[in-house]
Amino acid sequence: MNKDPRTASELAATYESQIKGKIVLTTGVSPGGIGAAFVLGIAQSQPALLILAGRNLAKIQQTADAISATGVKVRILELDLVSLASVRASAEKVNAWDDVPQIDVLVNNASVMAVDWARSPEGYDSQLAINYLGPFLFTNLIMGKMLKSPAPRVIIVTSDAHRLSPFRFDDYNFRDGEYYHKWLSYGQSKTANMLMAISLAEKLGQRHKLSAFSVHPGLVQSNLSSHLKLFGEDDSDMIPMRDIDRVMGNGIGWAGFGAVLPCTPEVGANVYVYGAFDPEVAAHNGCYLLSCRVADPWKDTVRPWATSSVEAERLWKLSEKLVGQEFVY
Ligand SMILES: NC(=O)c1ccc[n+]([C@@H]2O[C@H](COP(=O)([O-])OP(=O)(O)OC[C@H]3O[C@@H](n4cnc5c(N)ncnc54)[C@H](OP(=O)(O)O)[C@@H]3O)[C@@H](O)[C@H]2O)c1
């Protein structure tokens, strides 16, 4: 749940001086989603350029059209995170844009949730590929451009669903789908998102002044669960998640989501604005943010497997192997 009721644009107004003149690249900005609400929210604060990345150009164009009313420059980037080859091609395009000398903020927002088993073109669980491996590769491939910024920031959108699974080092691909569980897979990918923020902060914080945060937007009405039956009379897709929560002893497994009202994408995106532009939060490099503050492991859902530097480094090494490239900073 997002306990801060401010909208992204309300928050953006307070950070206007930080947003003004910045170049911001955001993935997954289809209309109706949190990423779109983020870019629309900050557009009024005069960023120099908003780069909108996504797999469906027609949808991204709709968001671009909505931004154009503000007069802010927009550029569209085709990016399909499921395929490492496609990620490489998109990163090459960004790196070849001579008129975009630097990227100040990268928001890795795009994700799928609890989709049926599918193999990515390179043979990985598609949720792992889209939600984590693609963003890992993309971020590292455009890092040269990010490091041209005096104080670059990377936001990685995660979820309290990280509670559902640690990173499964011995079986991240669910025995090639044989033991696939769509909620464990989503949980694993969201844990990976948090670990990636820790690694980026540790590897690039001191020497390169880069900040990285994982952010949880709360329960938000968006397109993410449109393929699932979660609420109402038929909640058949909720049951396997509830079962994991009960097995793990998570209170939500009994309390359910019934009492939690989803917020709008405009409110969900407030924590993106906070992570990307708040000057004070930079002191908490690598942290997990929610409700426009640093998460409190005593009070919030924060699992130790998603905040461990050891797990983060193990994952970084494995990810290098899976994408076939080392990234040393
Ligand atoms: N909604 C919630 O309650 C909630 C809670 C916690 C965390 N989150 C996180 O918030 C973030 C945004 O989700 P949302 O709720 O705004 O969902 P959404 O409306 O479904 O937006 C997800 C975006 O990701 C894009 N995407 C999916 N697969 C992609 C791929 N292969 N390559 C490139 N882009 C791809 C989608 O593009 P298409 O439109 O083309 O499918 C869409 O633009 C996600 O990281 C999610 O895990 C959401």
The ligand as an SDF file (V2000), in Angstrom:
LIG
                    3D

 48 52  0  0  0  0  0  0  0  0999 V2000
    0.2950   -2.2560  -10.2930 N   0  0  0  0  0  0  0  0  0  0  0  0
    0.6780   -2.6330   -9.0880 C   0  0  0  0  0  0  0  0  0  0  0  0
   -0.1230   -2.8390   -8.1650 O   0  0  0  0  0  0  0  0  0  0  0  0
    2.1420   -2.8170   -8.8030 C   0  0  0  0  0  0  0  0  0  0  0  0
    2.5340   -3.1680   -7.5050 C   0  0  0  0  0  0  0  0  0  0  0  0
    3.8830   -3.3310   -7.2310 C   0  0  0  0  0  0  0  0  0  0  0  0
    4.8180   -3.1340   -8.2420 C   0  0  0  0  0  0  0  0  0  0  0  0
    4.4010   -2.8070   -9.4930 N   0  0  0  0  0  0  0  0  0  0  0  0
    5.4430   -2.6030  -10.5150 C   0  0  0  0  0  0  0  0  0  0  0  0
    5.2020   -1.3870  -11.1810 O   0  0  0  0  0  0  0  0  0  0  0  0
    5.7780   -1.4200  -12.5010 C   0  0  0  0  0  0  0  0  0  0  0  0
    4.8130   -0.8650  -13.5170 C   0  0  0  0  0  0  0  0  0  0  0  0
    3.7110   -1.7240  -13.6120 O   0  0  0  0  0  0  0  0  0  0  0  0
    2.2310   -1.2270  -13.9270 P   0  0  0  0  0  0  0  0  0  0  0  0
    1.4210   -1.6030  -12.7520 O   0  0  0  0  0  0  0  0  0  0  0  0
    2.2150    0.1680  -14.4030 O   0  0  0  0  0  0  0  0  0  0  0  0
    1.8460   -2.2390  -15.0880 O   0  0  0  0  0  0  0  0  0  0  0  0
    1.4560   -1.9930  -16.6150 P   0  0  0  0  0  0  0  0  0  0  0  0
    0.4050   -0.9550  -16.7190 O   0  0  0  0  0  0  0  0  0  0  0  0
    1.1450   -3.3460  -17.1510 O   0  0  0  0  0  0  0  0  0  0  0  0
    2.8030   -1.4510  -17.2480 O   0  0  0  0  0  0  0  0  0  0  0  0
    3.8690   -2.3150  -17.5310 C   0  0  0  0  0  0  0  0  0  0  0  0
    4.6390   -1.8030  -18.7000 C   0  0  0  0  0  0  0  0  0  0  0  0
    5.6910   -2.7370  -18.9970 O   0  0  0  0  0  0  0  0  0  0  0  0
    5.6980   -2.9440  -20.3960 C   0  0  0  0  0  0  0  0  0  0  0  0
    6.2950   -4.2160  -20.8030 N   0  0  0  0  0  0  0  0  0  0  0  0
    5.8530   -5.4650  -20.5590 C   0  0  0  0  0  0  0  0  0  0  0  0
    6.6290   -6.3670  -21.1700 N   0  0  0  0  0  0  0  0  0  0  0  0
    7.5970   -5.6730  -21.8190 C   0  0  0  0  0  0  0  0  0  0  0  0
    8.6870   -6.0410  -22.6490 C   0  0  0  0  0  0  0  0  0  0  0  0
    8.9210   -7.3280  -23.0000 N   0  0  0  0  0  0  0  0  0  0  0  0
    9.4920   -5.0810  -23.1360 N   0  0  0  0  0  0  0  0  0  0  0  0
    9.2420   -3.7820  -22.8520 C   0  0  0  0  0  0  0  0  0  0  0  0
    8.2050   -3.3640  -22.0930 N   0  0  0  0  0  0  0  0  0  0  0  0
    7.3860   -4.3100  -21.5900 C   0  0  0  0  0  0  0  0  0  0  0  0
    4.2320   -2.8960  -20.7780 C   0  0  0  0  0  0  0  0  0  0  0  0
    4.0980   -2.7610  -22.1870 O   0  0  0  0  0  0  0  0  0  0  0  0
    2.7690   -3.2320  -22.9580 P   0  0  0  0  0  0  0  0  0  0  0  0
    1.7460   -2.1910  -22.6830 O   0  0  0  0  0  0  0  0  0  0  0  0
    3.2260   -3.2700  -24.3700 O   0  0  0  0  0  0  0  0  0  0  0  0
    2.3820   -4.5600  -22.3950 O   0  0  0  0  0  0  0  0  0  0  0  0
    3.7980   -1.6790  -19.9790 C   0  0  0  0  0  0  0  0  0  0  0  0
    4.1570   -0.5160  -20.6660 O   0  0  0  0  0  0  0  0  0  0  0  0
    6.1900   -2.8780  -12.7140 C   0  0  0  0  0  0  0  0  0  0  0  0
    7.5870   -2.9920  -12.5090 O   0  0  0  0  0  0  0  0  0  0  0  0
    5.4440   -3.6420  -11.6280 C   0  0  0  0  0  0  0  0  0  0  0  0
    6.1260   -4.8260  -11.2410 O   0  0  0  0  0  0  0  0  0  0  0  0
    3.1050   -2.6310   -9.8070 C   0  0  0  0  0  0  0  0  0  0  0  0
  1  2  1  0
  2  3  2  0
  2  4  1  0
  4  5  1  0
  4 48  2  0
  5  6  2  0
  6  7  1  0
  7  8  2  0
  8  9  1  0
  8 48  1  0
  9 10  1  0
  9 46  1  0
 10 11  1  0
 11 12  1  0
 11 44  1  0
 12 13  1  0
 13 14  1  0
 14 15  2  0
 14 16  1  0
 14 17  1  0
 17 18  1  0
 18 19  2  0
 18 20  1  0
 18 21  1  0
 21 22  1  0
 22 23  1  0
 23 24  1  0
 23 42  1  0
 24 25  1  0
 25 26  1  0
 25 36  1  0
 26 27  1  0
 26 35  1  0
 27 28  2  0
 28 29  1  0
 29 30  1  0
 29 35  2  0
 30 31  1  0
 30 32  2  0
 32 33  1  0
 33 34  2  0
 34 35  1  0
 36 37  1  0
 36 42  1  0
 37 38  1  0
 38 39  2  0
 38 40  1  0
 38 41  1  0
 42 43  1  0
 44 45  1  0
 44 46  1  0
 46 47  1  0
M  CHG  2   8   1  16  -1
M  END
$$$$
